[in-house]
Amino acid sequence: MPGIFAVPMDIGLFPAWTAVVGFFIGSAIGSFLNVVIYRLPRCMSIAEPTHSFCPRCKHQLGIPDLIPIFSWAMQGGKCRYCRAPIAPRYMVVELITGALWGGIWWIHLVQGADPVTFVAWSLFASALVAAIFTDLAHYIIPDEINAAMLIVGLIYSGVLIAQNRANAFTWGLPSGVAGALAGIGVLWGIAFLGRILFGKDAMGHGDIKMARGIGAVLFPSLAMISFGLAIVSGAVIGILVVIMRNFVAKKDEDEEEDEEGYEPESIGSLVKSLFGYVLLMDIVGLFIHPVYRWWFGEDPFTDEAISDDETQVELTMIPFGPHLAVGALAAMLFGTPLQAMVDAYWRNAFGG
């Protein structure tokens, strides 16, 4: 079995060399993700303007500027018009997305024959890449990205039900719905316990919504593995960050004042948000903005917008969203051995 949710067959749909096709498709998707990563945190439309442009001089980019990976490399990481440096992130996103599409192509179209899972997981992986880079840069996971993950998962689950697949239902619910509820429960539970026990915000709301999307696509079993990986990753990186702070981080008076004036979210607001995420009020609010303001008391379409001159988060401040995303990606790519390890652990722990 090439993947946890792949349809087992003796041979795949395509020969091994076609994974390169998956890589190039993915790198082209990565080029689009760069638009998403730049525009969504700034509350800019993905559709308008229809053309790509240089972030510095705003000049419209031509075909020579839009060849994934190669354009950045051949132009020496600079704009062809104003010669301003272009962040390596543009090429990195294209490389990572291409590699992920190639890997998922290999699992589900070369080793297996499951085009439905290939499409769903490839789109999901693309959304995870966008989430990683927006969260690292601005501490923001745009609601549009989290909504896209959930929608992909629910459609994927619906197709599996239509195909009468064995994994279409979990706990008597469509697996996508069960996974989404599990994702909300785990991350919201961490946020609630952190607020009760330590009086602090233990989890961002973007992370809770992201976990909902992860559960919807990976379904409960694999999603739980991904959450475990994320927690381990977060703990390891957290320790390294603490060590790094001891050497490089220096708090100034303004930072100390901010810490003193910090007020955690109220428990009532946290509970209300839980029901909002279960009822998909945040997604409804994407289309009907007053609904979002009414339920959550904020307007993410203006309140969270960042400007071009806004500094990025400090190197010693690592958000949890990237850990969630990396855990989900690892679960997708290495799901079979990870699931086997978990099953073996439980058998040994409970003697059977």
N, C-alpha and C positions, 0 to 999 in steps of 0.2 A: 504494500500500500504506500504510494508516494507521499500522501499527506493525510492528515486526520480526517478531512471531509472529502477526499477525492474518491471517485468511483473506481474501484479496483478492476483493472483489466490487464490482460497479458502484455499488451504493448500500448505505447502511447499514440497520440494522434499524429505527432510530427517527429522527424529525426532530430538527433541531438544538436546539429549545427544551427537549427532554427532558433535556438535560444538567443542567438545574436540578433535575430529579428526582434525578439522581445526587448532586448537591451536598447535598440535604436528607437523603438516605439516609446519605451519608457523615458529615454533621454529627451524626446520631443515633448512628452507630457511634463517632464521636469522644466522645460523652457516655459511652459504655461504656468507651472507652479511658481516660478519666479515672479510672474505678474501677480499671482494671488498673494504671495508673501509680501510683496511691496505695497499693494493697493489696499487689501482688507484692513490692516491695522490703521491705515489712514482714512478709513471710511470712504474710499474711492470706489467707483463702480468698476466691476470686472469687464463690463461690456463697452463702457465709454471712458476714454476714447478707444476706438476699435484697434488702433495701432499701438505697438510698443514704442517706448521712447526712452531716451537717456535720462536717468534720475537727476543729473546735474544740469545739462543744457536744454533738456526737454525736446531735443531734435528727434523727429520720427526715425525709427530704425528701418533700414532696408534689408533685403534678403541676405546680403553678406554678413549682416550683424546678427542674424537669427538662426544660424546653423548651430544646433546644440553642441556643446563642448568645444567644437573647433573654432567657432567665431571668437570666443574669449581667448583661447590659446593663441590663435594666429594674430590677434590684435594686441597681444602682449598685455591683456587685462586692462585695456584703455578704450575709451570711447573713440570711435573713428572720426568724430566731428569736433569735439572740444578737447580731446586727449586727456580728459579727467580719468583718474583710476576707477575701474569697475571692480567691485568687491569680488574676491574669489568665490564667495558664496554662490554666485550665479552658475559657475561651472560645477561646483561641488553638488549642488542640488540636482543638476542634470545627470551627473555621474551616479549619484546615489539612487535616484529614481530609475535610471536605466538598469543598474545592477539589480534592484529589487524586481523590476518587471522581468528581467532575464531569469532570475532565480525562481520566481513564481511560475513563469513559462515552463521552466525545466521540470518543476515538481508536478504540475497539473496537465501539461500538454506533451511532455517528452516521456517522463516516467509514468504518467497516468493519462487519463482521457476524460478530463473534467473541465470543459470550457466554461461552465457556469461559475465554478469556484475560481477559476483563473480570472475571469472578468471582475467578479466581486472583490477578490482579494487584491488585485492589482489597483483598482480604483481606491480601495481602502488604504493600501500602502501609500498611495500618492497623497491622500489626505493626511496621513500620519507625518509624512515628510514636511508638508506645509505647516502642520501644527508644531513640529519640532523647531523649525526655524523662526516662526513668529513668536513662539514662547521664549526661546533663547534670547531673541533680540529685544523684545518689548514686554515680556511677562503677560502676553495676551494670546489666548487661543480663540480666534474669532468664532462667533456663534455659527456663522455660515459653514465653517469647516466641521464643527461638531455635528451640525445638522446633516451635512453630507454623509458623514460616517453612519449615522443612524438610518438615514434613508436607504443607503446602499445595503445595510444589514437587513432591514425589513423587506426590501425587494428580493434580496438573495434568499431569505427565509421563505418568502412566498413562492418563489420558483421551485425550491426544494419540496415544498408541500405539493405543488402542482405535479412534480415528477414522482411523488410518492416515495421520496428517499427516506432511508431508515433514520437519518439524523434530523428529520424535519421538525420533530417535536421533542421537547424536554420538559419534564415535570407536568405533562399534560398541556403545555402551552407551545405555540410556535417557538422554535428554538431562538429565533431572533428576539422575540419579546422576552423570553425567559432570560436570555443573556443580557439584554438591556436593563431589566430589573435587577439582576445580580450585580451589574456594574454600578448602578446607582447605589444599591444597598451597601456595597463594600466601601466605596469612596466616601459616600455621605456618612456612613457609620464612623469612619476614621475622623471626619470633620466634626461630627457630633461628640464623639468621645474626647477628642482633643479640646473642644470648647468646654465640656463639662469638667474634665479632670485637670486641665492646665490653664483654663481661662483664656485661651488664645485660639486664633484661627489656624487650624491644623491642615486645611486643604482648600485650595482655590475652587471656586465654582466652575471654572473652565475645565478643571481636572475631573470633576464629578460628571459633567456633561460628556467629556471625552471618554470616560470609563463606560458610560451608557452606550456610546457608539462602538467601542471595542467589544463589549459584550454582545451587541446586536449582530456583529459580523462573525466573531469567533465562537459564539455560543458559550454557555456557562463553563464547561469543562476546560476548554482551552483558554478562555478569558481569565479564569482563576489562576492558571499557570502564568499567564502574562502579568497579572497583578503581583504575583509572588516575585517574579523576576524584577519587576519595577521597584518593589520595596527593597529587595536586596541591592539593586543598583543604586537606589537612592541612599541607602545606608552607607554603602562604600564611598560613594562620591561625597556624601555629607561629612564623613570623617576626614576625607582629603581636604574638603573646603575649610573645615575647622582648623586643620593644620596650616593651610595656606593663609588663613586670616591671621594666625599668630605671627606670620612673617611679613605679610604685605598689607593687611587691612588696618587702616587707622580711622577711627570714628572722629569726626569733627563735631563742634558744638551743635550745629544744625541737626545732625543725625541723632544726637543724644536728645535734643528737644523733641524730635519726631517720635522717638521711642517712648518718651514720657507721655506724649499726647495720644498714644495709640489706644484705640478702643476696639475690642473685638466685636464681631457681628453678634447680634442678639440671638438667643436660642429660638425665639419666635420667628425671626426672619429665616433662620436656618431650616426650621420645620416647614414653613411656608414654601421655601424654595424646593424642598424635597417633593412636595405634592405638585409643584409647578413642573418639575422635571419629569415626573411620572405621567402627568397629563399633557406633556409636550407643549406647555405654555410658552416656553422660550422659542420653540420652532414656529408656533402660530404667530408669535410676536415679530418674527422676521418679516412676515407679510403684512401684519396688522400692528404697527408700532405701538399704538395706544395700549394694546393688550400687554405688551412687555412692560411698559411703564406702570400700568395698573397693578400687575401681579408682583413684579420684582422691585418696583420703586426706583428704577433707573432707566436710562436710555443709552444702551451700549453703542448706538449708532452715532452718538456725539460725545458721550462721557469718556469713552475709551480711545478716541481717535488720538493718534500721535502725530507729531510734526516732523518734517525732514531734519530739523536741527536738534531734535530731542536725543539726548545721549542714551546709549544702550545700557542694559543692566550691568552691574559690576560682575567681573569674572568670578568673584567669590560668592555670588548669589545665583544659585542654580535652581530654576523652577522644577516642579515635579512632572510637568507634562511630558518633557522629553524622555524621562524614565518610563512613563506609561507607554509612550510610543515605541521605544526600543524594546520593551518587554513584549509588546504585541507583535512587532516585527520578528523577534526571535521565536515567538510561539508559532508564527505562520511558517517560517522557514525550517524550523527544527521541531515541529510539533510531535512527530512520531516518536523520536527518542525521548523527548521531554515527557510525553504522556506515559511512555513505558517506565521511565524512572519514577514518576509519581505513583503509578500503579504498583510497582515493586516495593516502594516505600510503605504504602498502606498495607500491602500483603504481609510484609515483615513486621510492621507495627502491631497488626491485629491478628497475626498468626493464621493467615489464610487469604 
